[in-house]
């Protein structure tokens, strides 16, 4: 069964199958946020410098 409800602060590495997107306008130092649409319609956001770290989940 596909998980559709996630807790805020979940490790981004635990969001299996998430397709992370970064803006084409992001800077070369890697100081960016990345977003991923989750199966339940939520949106996850993570720090590109710490891709394994916590993700913020928005509804």
Secondary structure by P-SEA (a helix, b strand, c coil): ccccccccccccccccccbbbbbccccccccbbbbbbccccbbbbbcccccccbbbbcc
